[in-house]
Amino acid sequence: MKTNYLFHLLGWMLPVVILQWAIGWRILVRNARAVFLPVVAIGLYFVVADALAIAEGIWLFDANQILGIHVGVVPLEEVIFFFLTSLLVSQSLVLFLPEELRA
């Protein structure tokens, strides 16, 4: 099924993102810059690295498991994966850092 990757990706990541926002939305809003700048930088880095790996034939994706929408050579699901993973890590760091160490 073409939605398998996206379904599983969102199924296990979104509940954690939603929980982080439900519990710590005030902290995340106050530290939005500290959350989102790393997400953009790291997400873009991984998309570029993945594009190089795909172009070299290191990574392969089953066309039956993805939507078929690509950003360059990178499947959309993979792009979403990199940005959501970066978001989870960035939000977790901001939420669990002592207040005096937050931006």
C-alpha positions in Angstrom: 0.0 0.0 0.0 1.4 3.4 -1.1 0.7 5.0 2.3 2.5 2.4 4.5 5.6 4.5 5.2 3.6 7.7 5.8 1.0 5.8 8.0 3.7 4.2 10.2 5.8 7.4 10.4 2.9 9.6 11.5 1.4 6.9 13.7 4.4 6.7 16.0 5.8 10.2 15.8 2.7 12.5 16.0 1.4 11.1 19.3 4.8 12.1 20.9 4.8 15.6 19.3 1.2 16.1 20.4 2.0 15.0 24.0 5.0 17.3 24.1 2.8 20.2 23.1 0.0 19.2 25.4 2.4 19.1 28.4 4.9 21.8 27.6 3.3 24.2 25.1 4.2 27.3 27.1 7.9 26.3 27.2 7.9 25.5 23.5 6.3 28.8 22.6 8.7 30.8 24.7 11.6 28.9 23.2 10.3 28.6 19.6 13.5 29.9 18.0 15.6 27.4 20.0 13.3 24.6 18.8 12.7 25.5 15.1 16.1 26.8 13.9 17.9 23.5 14.7 14.9 21.6 13.1 15.3 23.5 9.9 19.1 23.2 9.8 19.4 19.5 10.8 16.4 18.5 8.7 17.9 20.2 5.6 21.3 18.6 6.3 19.7 15.1 6.4 17.6 15.6 3.3 20.8 16.6 1.4 22.8 13.7 2.8 19.9 11.3 1.9 19.7 12.7 -1.6 23.4 12.0 -2.1 23.0 8.4 -0.7 20.0 7.8 -2.9 21.8 9.1 -6.0 24.7 6.7 -5.2 22.4 3.8 -4.9 23.0 3.4 -1.1 19.3 3.8 -0.1 16.4 2.3 -2.0 12.7 2.7 -1.4 10.0 0.3 -2.4 7.7 2.2 -4.8 4.8 0.2 -3.5 5.3 1.6 0.1 5.6 5.3 -0.7 3.3 7.9 -2.2 5.7 8.6 -5.2 6.0 12.3 -4.4 9.7 13.4 -4.2 11.7 16.4 -3.2 14.4 16.0 -5.8 15.2 12.3 -5.4 14.1 12.0 -1.8 10.6 10.6 -1.1 8.3 13.0 0.7 7.9 10.5 3.6 11.7 10.6 4.1 11.7 14.4 4.2 8.9 14.4 6.8 10.8 11.7 8.8 14.0 13.9 9.0 12.1 17.1 10.0 9.8 15.3 12.5 12.8 13.4 14.1 14.6 16.7 14.4 11.5 18.3 15.9 11.2 15.5 18.5 14.8 15.8 19.6 14.8 19.6 19.6 11.5 19.8 21.6 12.7 17.2 24.0 16.0 19.1 24.7 14.1 22.3 25.3 11.5 20.7 27.5 14.0 18.7 29.6 16.7 21.3 30.0 16.8 23.2 33.3 15.1 26.6 32.8 18.3 28.5 33.3 19.9 26.7 30.3 17.0 27.4 27.9 17.3 30.1 25.2 
